[in-house]
Amino acid sequence: MATDRVGVVCSLFKKAVQQGRSKRRGEAYSVSYVEPLRVARTPLAAFFKRLLTGCILAIGLWQIGEGSWIYAKARLAQYLLQRAWSRTLAGETTAKPWPWADTWPIARLIVPSRGIDLIVLNGAYGRTLAFGPGYVESSAFPGSFGTTILTGHRDTHFRFLKTLRKDEPILIQSRTGTWHRYRMRERQIVNADTAVIRQDDDARQLVLVTCYPFDAIVPGGPLRYVLTADLEDAE
């Protein structure tokens, strides 16, 4: 009996040694396939996935729509302002472009080389700049002695300032119908918290101001892009 047991042990040992040698020689072994663990998808998980996808899509469409609405509103406003400007030239002093407006046209700005034709509104307030360039009421009136200051948004009406070059002409039509030709002299970037626009009462110049940088992702920074032009003549 003991001899049989010893024989069985020796046989198993010999088989194990042979398997080890086979493994070193690179012989293939058959491996049993193990089914991967699958997590069951519950109706609640599927619902939240669809909800998240819908929310992301809605936010994207809202951002696109908001940007499109800004440009559409600016274009529509300029059409209504052109009509109000015609009434201004006819003698109406405060021709409101729409009944509830708290502003009115005071000038027309044209840059022939850039295809720019804008109606300038009275007052440089946020609600005014949404529809067109605004006239800073404390500055000189267009065409008169002193410094005329106009402001506008960098991503709509005053975006053309980014590419405007020295000596390019800028035309301003006053409420009397007189055209004033300015010539772009210089441009600079200043900090709105510390810079001051000097108003020279002995000269007749035009200053156009907008936010900077033009392609800033977050609006409302302290930098301003300031363009100065000198009056050449009136027609």
Secondary structure, 3 states (H helix, E strand, C coil): CHHHHHHHHHHHHHHHHHHHHHHHCCCCCCCCCCCCCCCCCCHHHHHHHHHHHHHHHHHHHHHHHHHHHHHHHHHHHHHHHHHHHHHHHCCCCCCCCCCCCCCCEEEEEEEHHHCEEEEEEECCCHHHHCCCCEECCCCCCCCCCEEEEEECCCCCCCHHHHCCCCCCEEEEECCCCCEEEEEEEEEEEEECCCCCCCCCCCCEEEEEEEECCCCCCCCCCCEEEEEEEEEEEEC
